Amino acid sequence: MRGLRSLTLFACVGAIAIITAACGNSTPTTTGTATIPAGLSVTSFNQSFSFMPQLKSVTAAGTGSVGVILPDTTSSTRYVNFDAPYLKQAFDAAGYSSSQYTISNAGGDPAQELNLATADITAGAKVLVFDPINSNVGGQIQQLAQSKGVKTISYDRATFTGTNVYYVSFDNVQVGKLIGDGFLKCVTDWGVTNAKVFELDGGQDTDPNAVSFAQGYNNAIWLDKTTPLAAGKTNSAGMTLVAEKIAPAWDNAAGQTVFQQQFTANPGINATVEANDGLGNAAITVLKNKGIGPKKVPTTGQDATEQGMANVLKGYQCGSVYKAVYLEAQDAVALATILRAGLTPPPALLNGTTSPPTGQAGSQQPASLLVPIWVTSANMNDTVIKDKFVDKAALCTDAGAAACTAAGIS
């Protein structure tokens, strides 16, 4: 998974910085017969999708369709198992007919993603919601949409070109901060002293959101948003950075090779930071092969995968960032519905901005940023298990019944 780079949040949703725009939407916004419900914000959504029916009048006032393009079926099962069904549920609850929206998947092929966008626009889409496989195809889709007067929503991964562009995701700098804060607590809890830290970043070569994650945890750990940081960086807790490296294109196998090389060259590494659960597991595999047991060398992650949760319960991973997909799906559909009706989104829904990294081309864009959660064994049952994001039976088979019982999972 992914995120953005630099952003600004309103105080009403737990801001990390101050901005000048007003917070909230105390009165309905009306155009003709369409009324945006009062109070619509990033906190309006829940697991029961109870807010979505309030958008039916806005849906009825809109014209054309909404095309949704998800990126792949293999790198993350979330798009098939969660995003697609949750998006459908959100559209249906908001009063869309089956002919007023499409949900397709590019299967990891950038050319196919562009083809799907072209087909959606040709079929009458007024709004495109798409998760760009990479920044190149993202820019191509934005350019195409702009030339046709179609508004776009970058879903989960940002692009920074074009006009009438919006971004829906979780606060990805905050995702990184949660990873960094969780790592620092874990180092203390596991009794690691004189920490020699190695960081394994996600694919900054293909995913701009990976930059934001690293900025978040670097600032939390080292008080420095630079990424990658130079070796030798220290902090007041007595930690020293051995190296910060990138796993190209978020590839777990490549990440494991990078970690293996670093651990061989620097066997004193005793604390690690990884940008997602797949990279965390890659590091754990190397550590296990070296005979290193649980609660010895901290690792981190995000995405709250079953594998990641099992590694947490077994004591190899400190925690993982959970991003509830049902919130993101509703947020995207709500914003698309407003844009389709030609209305102005309320400021409490567009509660932030996203900008390209320093030195990269592009422009700042309005963003709707949701709040992520750091999951450990202490709150696993009340988050990913309660939401059925992780299959309890599979998790407890993997981690062991005793580990599940100890975490209150039964």
VENGI-V40455 format. One record per pair of residues at least 6 apart in sequence whose ideal C-beta (glycine too) atoms are under 8 Angstrom apart, sorted by the first residue. I is the first residue (numbers start at 0). J is the second residue. D is the distance in whole Angstrom. If there is no record, write none. Layout:
# VENGI-V40455
<<I/J/D> <I/J/D>>
This chain:
# VENGI-V40455
<<0/75/6> <0/77/7> <0/155/7> <0/208/8> <0/275/6> <0/301/7> <0/302/5> <0/322/7> <1/155/6> <1/156/4> <1/168/8> <1/171/7> <1/201/8> <1/206/5> <1/207/8> <1/208/3> <1/209/7> <2/156/8> <2/157/8> <2/168/6> <2/169/7> <2/170/8> <2/171/2> <2/172/7> <2/174/6> <2/175/8> <2/208/4> <2/209/8> <2/211/5> <2/212/6> <3/157/5> <3/166/7> <3/168/6> <3/171/5> <3/172/7> <3/207/7> <3/208/6> <3/211/5> <3/353/4> <3/366/7> <3/368/8> <4/157/7> <4/171/8> <4/172/8> <4/207/6> <4/208/7> <4/210/5> <4/211/4> <4/214/7> <4/353/7> <4/354/6> <4/355/7> <4/356/5> <5/172/7> <5/211/7> <5/214/8> <5/353/7> <5/354/5> <5/356/7> <6/170/7> <6/171/7> <6/172/6> <6/211/8> <6/351/5> <6/352/6> <6/353/5> <6/354/8> <6/366/6> <6/368/6> <7/14/8> <7/16/5> <7/18/5> <7/351/5> <7/352/5> <8/14/4> <8/15/6> <8/16/6> <8/18/7> <8/170/6> <8/350/6> <8/351/5> <8/368/6> <9/18/6> <9/20/7> <9/22/5> <9/346/7> <9/347/7> <9/350/5> <9/351/7> <10/17/7> <10/22/6> <11/22/4> <11/23/6> <11/40/7> <11/347/6> <11/350/7> <12/40/7> <12/41/6> <12/42/6> <12/347/8> <12/350/5> <12/368/8> <12/370/7> <13/370/6> <15/170/7> <15/172/7> <15/173/6> <15/176/8> <18/351/8> <18/352/8> <20/346/5> <21/346/6> <22/346/7> <22/347/6> <22/350/8> <23/38/7> <23/40/7> <23/346/7> <23/347/5> <24/35/7> <24/37/6> <24/38/6> <24/39/6> <24/40/7> <24/345/4> <24/346/7> <24/347/5> <24/348/8> <25/37/6> <25/38/7> <26/37/6> <27/34/5> <27/35/6> <27/36/6> <27/37/5> <28/34/7> <28/35/4> <28/342/6> <28/343/7> <28/345/6> <29/35/8> <30/60/7> <30/340/7> <30/341/7> <30/342/6> <31/60/6> <32/56/7> <32/59/7> <32/60/6> <33/56/6> <33/57/5> <33/59/7> <33/60/3> <33/61/8> <33/340/5> <33/342/6> <34/56/6> <34/57/7> <35/57/6> <35/337/6> <35/342/6> <35/344/8> <35/345/6> <36/50/8> <36/53/4> <36/54/7> <38/347/8> <39/50/8> <39/333/7> <39/345/5> <39/347/7> <39/348/5> <40/345/7> <40/347/3> <40/348/6> <40/350/7> <41/330/6> <41/347/7> <41/348/6> <41/350/5> <41/367/6> <41/368/7> <41/369/5> <41/370/8> <43/50/5> <43/329/8> <43/333/8> <43/348/8> <44/50/6> <44/325/7> <44/326/5> <44/329/4> <44/330/6> <44/333/8> <45/326/8> <46/323/8> <46/325/6> <46/386/6> <48/88/6> <48/89/6> <48/92/5> <48/325/7> <48/329/6> <50/329/7> <50/333/8> <51/89/6> <51/92/4> <51/93/5> <51/329/6> <51/332/7> <51/333/7> <52/92/6> <52/93/7> <52/94/7> <54/93/4> <54/94/7> <54/333/6> <54/336/5> <55/93/6> <55/94/4> <57/93/8> <57/336/5> <57/337/6> <57/340/5> <57/342/7> <58/93/5> <58/94/4> <58/95/6> <58/99/8> <58/336/5> <58/339/8> <58/340/8> <59/94/7> <60/340/5> <61/125/7> <61/336/7> <61/339/4> <61/340/4> <61/341/8> <62/125/6> <62/339/7> <63/123/5> <63/124/6> <63/125/3> <63/126/8> <63/339/7> <64/98/7> <64/99/5> <64/100/6> <64/101/7> <64/119/7> <64/122/7> <64/123/5> <64/124/5> <64/125/7> <65/90/7> <65/95/8> <65/99/7> <65/100/5> <65/101/8> <65/124/6> <65/125/7> <65/126/5> <65/127/8> <65/128/6> <65/332/8> <65/335/5> <65/336/8> <65/339/6> <66/100/7> <66/101/5> <66/103/8> <66/115/8> <66/116/7> <66/119/3> <66/120/7> <66/122/8> <66/124/4> <66/126/7> <66/127/5> <66/128/7> <66/129/8> <67/86/6> <67/100/7> <67/101/7> <67/102/5> <67/103/7> <67/127/8> <67/128/5> <67/129/7> <67/154/8> <67/331/8> <68/103/6> <68/104/7> <68/105/6> <68/112/6> <68/115/5> <68/116/6> <68/119/7> <68/127/7> <68/128/7> <68/129/4> <68/130/7> <69/78/4> <69/82/6> <69/83/6> <69/102/7> <69/103/7> <69/104/5> <69/105/7> <69/129/8> <69/130/6> <69/154/8> <70/78/7> <70/104/7> <70/105/6> <70/107/7> <70/112/7> <70/130/5> <70/131/7> <70/132/5> <70/156/8> <71/78/6> <71/104/7> <71/105/7> <71/106/6> <71/107/4> <71/132/7> <72/78/7> <72/79/5> <72/104/6> <72/106/6> <72/107/7> <73/107/6> <74/107/7> <74/249/7> <75/302/7> <77/302/7> <77/324/6> <78/104/6> <78/130/8> <79/104/7> <81/324/4> <81/325/7> <81/388/7> <82/324/6> <82/327/8> <82/328/6> <83/102/5> <83/104/7> <85/324/6> <85/325/5> <85/327/8> <85/328/4> <85/329/8> <86/102/5> <86/328/5> <86/331/7> <86/332/6> <87/102/6> <88/325/8> <88/328/7> <89/328/5> <89/329/5> <89/331/8> <89/332/4> <89/333/8> <90/99/8> <90/100/5> <90/332/6> <93/332/6> <93/333/7> <93/336/6> <101/119/6> <101/122/8> <101/124/8> <103/115/5> <103/119/8> <105/111/5> <105/112/4> <105/115/6> <105/132/6> <107/132/7> <108/132/8> <109/132/5> <109/133/6> <109/135/7> <109/136/4> <110/136/8> <112/129/7> <112/131/7> <112/132/6> <112/136/5> <112/140/7> <113/136/6> <113/139/5> <113/140/6> <113/143/7> <116/127/6> <116/129/6> <116/140/5> <116/143/6> <116/144/7> <117/143/7> <119/127/6> <120/127/7> <120/143/7> <120/144/7> <120/147/5> <120/149/6> <124/149/6> <125/149/6> <125/150/7> <125/338/8> <125/339/5> <126/149/7> <126/150/5> <126/151/7> <126/152/7> <126/335/5> <126/338/5> <126/339/5> <127/140/7> <127/144/6> <127/149/6> <127/150/8> <127/151/5> <127/152/7> <128/151/8> <128/152/5> <128/154/5> <128/167/8> <128/331/5> <128/332/8> <128/335/6> <129/137/8> <129/140/6> <129/151/7> <129/152/8> <129/153/7> <129/154/6> <130/153/7> <130/154/5> <130/155/5> <130/156/6> <131/137/3> <131/140/7> <131/153/6> <131/156/6> <131/158/5> <133/205/5> <133/206/8> <134/158/6> <134/159/8> <134/205/7> <134/207/6> <137/153/7> <137/156/8> <137/158/3> <137/160/8> <138/158/6> <138/160/5> <138/161/8> <140/151/7> <140/158/8> <141/151/6> <141/158/6> <141/160/5> <141/161/3> <141/164/6> <142/160/7> <142/161/6> <144/150/7> <144/151/5> <144/161/7> <144/163/8> <145/161/5> <145/162/6> <145/163/7> <149/163/8> <150/163/4> <150/164/8> <150/165/7> <150/338/5> <151/161/7> <151/163/7> <151/164/5> <151/165/7> <152/164/8> <152/165/5> <152/166/7> <152/167/6> <152/331/6> <152/334/6> <152/335/6> <152/338/8> <153/164/7> <153/165/7> <153/166/5> <153/167/7> <153/168/8> <153/364/8> <154/167/6> <154/168/7> <154/327/7> <154/331/5> <155/167/7> <155/168/5> <155/208/8> <155/327/7> <156/168/7> <156/206/6> <156/207/7> <156/208/5> <157/166/5> <157/168/7> <157/207/6> <157/208/7> <157/353/5> <157/364/7> <157/366/8> <158/164/7> <158/361/8> <159/207/8> <159/353/8> <159/354/7> <159/355/4> <159/359/7> <159/360/7> <159/361/3> <159/362/6> <159/364/7> <160/360/8> <160/361/6> <160/362/7> <163/338/8> <164/364/5> <165/334/6> <165/338/7> <165/344/8> <165/349/7> <165/364/7> <165/365/6> <165/366/7> <165/367/7> <166/353/5> <166/364/6> <166/365/7> <166/366/4> <166/367/7> <167/327/6> <167/330/5> <167/331/5> <167/334/6> <167/366/7> <167/367/5> <168/208/8> <168/327/7> <168/366/7> <168/367/8> <168/368/6> <168/369/7> <169/322/5> <169/327/7> <169/368/7> <169/369/5> <169/370/7> <169/371/5> <170/351/7> <170/368/4> <170/369/7> <170/370/6> <170/371/7> <171/208/5> <171/211/4> <171/212/6> <171/215/7> <172/211/5> <172/212/8> <172/214/6> <172/215/4> <173/215/6> <173/370/7> <173/371/6> <174/211/7> <174/212/6> <174/215/6> <174/301/6> <174/320/5> <174/322/7> <174/371/5> <175/211/6> <175/212/4> <175/213/6> <175/214/6> <175/215/2> <175/216/4> <175/217/8> <175/218/8> <175/219/7> <176/215/4> <176/216/7> <176/218/7> <176/219/5> <177/215/8> <177/320/5> <177/371/6> <177/372/8> <177/373/4> <178/212/7> <178/215/7> <178/216/5> <178/219/8> <178/272/7> <178/274/7> <178/299/5> <178/300/8> <178/301/6> <178/320/6> <178/373/8> <179/215/6> <179/216/3> <179/217/7> <179/218/7> <179/219/3> <179/220/5> <179/272/7> <180/219/5> <180/373/7> <181/299/6> <181/317/5> <181/318/5> <181/373/5> <181/375/7> <182/216/7> <182/219/8> <182/220/7> <182/270/7> <182/272/5> <182/297/6> <182/299/5> <182/317/6> <183/219/7> <183/220/6> <183/236/7> <184/317/7> <185/297/4> <185/299/8> <185/317/3> <185/318/7> <186/194/5> <186/236/8> <186/238/8> <186/270/5> <186/297/6> <189/294/5> <189/295/7> <189/297/6> <189/317/8> <191/269/6> <191/270/5> <191/296/8> <191/297/7> <192/237/7> <193/237/6> <193/238/8> <193/239/8> <193/269/8> <194/236/7> <194/237/7> <194/238/4> <194/239/7> <194/269/6> <194/270/4> <195/238/8> <195/239/6> <195/241/5> <195/265/7> <195/267/5> <195/268/5> <195/269/5> <195/270/7> <196/220/7> <196/238/5> <196/239/7> <196/240/5> <196/241/6> <196/268/7> <196/270/5> <196/271/7> <196/272/7> <197/240/8> <197/241/5> <197/242/6> <197/243/8> <197/244/8> <197/258/7> <197/261/5> <197/262/7> <197/265/7> <197/268/5> <197/270/8> <197/271/5> <197/272/8> <198/213/7> <198/216/8> <198/217/8> <198/227/8> <198/228/8> <198/240/7> <198/242/7> <198/243/4> <198/244/7> <198/271/7> <198/272/4> <198/273/8> <199/244/6> <199/245/8> <199/246/6> <199/254/6> <199/257/6> <199/258/6> <199/271/7> <199/272/7> <199/273/5> <199/274/7> <199/278/5> <199/281/8> <199/282/6> <200/209/6> <200/212/7> <200/213/5> <200/226/7> <200/227/7> <200/243/6> <200/244/7> <200/245/5> <200/246/7> <200/274/5> <201/208/8> <201/209/4> <201/212/6> <201/213/8> <201/245/7> <201/246/6> <201/249/5> <201/274/4> <201/275/6> <201/278/7> <202/209/5> <202/245/7> <202/246/6> <202/247/6> <202/248/4> <202/249/4> <202/250/7> <203/209/4> <203/210/5> <203/213/7> <203/226/7> <203/245/5> <204/245/7> <204/247/5> <204/248/6> <205/247/8> <205/248/5> <205/249/7> <206/248/8> <206/249/7> <207/355/7> <207/356/6> <207/359/8> <209/245/8> <209/249/7> <209/274/6> <210/226/6> <210/356/5> <212/274/5> <212/301/7> <213/226/4> <213/227/7> <213/243/7> <213/274/7> <214/224/4> <214/226/6> <216/272/6> <216/299/8> <217/223/6> <217/224/6> <217/225/7> <217/226/6> <217/228/6> <217/243/8> <218/224/5> <220/234/6> <220/238/7> <220/272/7> <221/228/6> <221/232/5> <221/234/5> <221/240/7> <222/234/7> <223/232/7> <226/243/7> <227/243/4> <227/244/7> <227/245/7> <228/240/6> <228/243/5> <229/240/8> <230/240/6> <230/241/6> <230/242/5> <230/243/8> <231/239/7> <231/240/7> <232/239/7> <232/240/4> <233/239/5> <233/240/7> <238/270/7> <241/261/7> <241/265/5> <241/267/8> <241/268/6> <242/261/6> <242/265/7> <244/257/5> <244/261/7> <245/257/8> <246/253/5> <246/254/3> <246/257/6> <246/274/8> <246/278/6> <246/281/8> <247/253/5> <249/275/7> <249/277/7> <249/278/8> <251/277/4> <251/278/6> <251/280/7> <251/281/5> <252/281/7> <254/273/8> <254/277/7> <254/278/5> <254/281/5> <254/282/8> <255/281/4> <255/282/7> <255/284/6> <255/285/6> <258/271/8> <258/281/6> <258/282/5> <258/285/5> <259/285/5> <261/268/7> <262/268/6> <262/285/6> <262/286/8> <262/289/7> <268/296/7> <269/295/8> <269/296/6> <270/296/6> <270/297/5> <271/282/5> <271/296/6> <271/297/6> <271/298/5> <271/299/7> <272/298/8> <272/299/5> <273/279/4> <273/281/8> <273/282/6> <273/298/6> <273/299/5> <273/300/6> <274/300/8> <274/301/7> <275/300/5> <275/301/5> <275/302/5> <276/300/4> <276/301/7> <276/302/5> <276/303/7> <276/304/4> <276/306/6> <276/307/3> <276/310/7> <276/316/8> <276/319/5> <277/300/8> <277/302/8> <277/304/7> <277/306/8> <278/300/7> <279/298/5> <279/299/6> <279/300/4> <279/307/6> <279/310/7> <279/316/5> <279/319/8> <280/300/8> <280/306/6> <280/307/7> <280/310/6> <280/316/8> <282/298/5> <283/298/6> <283/310/6> <283/315/5> <283/316/7> <286/295/8> <286/296/6> <286/298/8> <286/315/7> <287/315/8> <293/313/6> <293/314/3> <293/315/5> <294/314/5> <294/315/8> <297/316/8> <297/317/5> <298/310/7> <298/315/6> <298/316/5> <298/317/7> <299/316/7> <299/317/5> <299/318/7> <299/319/7> <300/307/5> <300/310/8> <300/316/6> <300/318/8> <300/319/4> <300/320/7> <301/319/6> <301/320/4> <301/322/8> <301/371/8> <302/319/7> <302/320/7> <302/321/8> <302/322/7> <303/319/5> <303/320/7> <303/321/4> <303/322/8> <303/374/5> <303/382/8> <303/383/5> <303/388/6> <303/389/7> <304/319/7> <304/389/8> <305/389/5> <305/390/6> <305/393/6> <305/394/6> <305/397/7> <306/397/8> <307/316/6> <307/319/4> <308/319/7> <308/374/7> <308/379/6> <308/383/6> <308/389/5> <308/394/6> <308/398/7> <309/394/6> <309/397/4> <309/398/4> <310/316/4> <311/317/7> <311/318/6> <311/319/7> <311/374/7> <311/375/6> <311/376/6> <311/379/7> <312/376/6> <312/379/7> <312/394/7> <312/398/4> <312/399/8> <312/402/4> <312/403/7> <312/405/8> <312/406/6> <313/398/5> <313/399/7> <313/402/6> <317/375/7> <318/373/5> <318/374/6> <318/375/4> <319/373/8> <319/374/5> <320/371/5> <320/372/7> <320/373/6> <320/374/7> <321/371/7> <321/372/5> <321/373/8> <321/374/5> <321/382/6> <321/383/6> <321/388/7> <322/369/7> <322/371/5> <322/372/8> <323/369/8> <323/372/8> <323/386/6> <323/388/7> <324/388/7> <325/386/7> <326/369/5> <327/369/6> <330/348/8> <330/367/5> <330/369/6> <333/348/7> <334/344/6> <334/348/6> <334/349/8> <334/367/6> <337/343/8> <337/344/5> <337/348/8> <338/344/7> <344/365/8> <344/367/8> <348/367/6> <349/365/4> <349/366/7> <349/367/6> <350/366/8> <350/367/6> <350/368/6> <351/365/8> <351/366/5> <351/367/7> <351/368/4> <352/363/5> <352/364/7> <352/365/6> <352/366/6> <353/363/7> <353/364/6> <353/366/4> <354/361/8> <354/362/8> <354/363/4> <354/364/8> <355/361/4> <355/362/8> <372/378/8> <372/382/6> <374/382/5> <374/383/6> <376/402/8> <376/405/7> <376/406/4> <377/406/8> <379/389/8> <379/406/6> <379/408/7> <380/406/6> <380/407/5> <380/408/5> <382/388/8> <383/389/4> <384/391/6> <384/394/8> <384/408/6> <391/403/8> <391/408/6> <394/403/7> <394/408/7> <395/402/8> <395/403/4> <395/408/7> <403/409/7>>
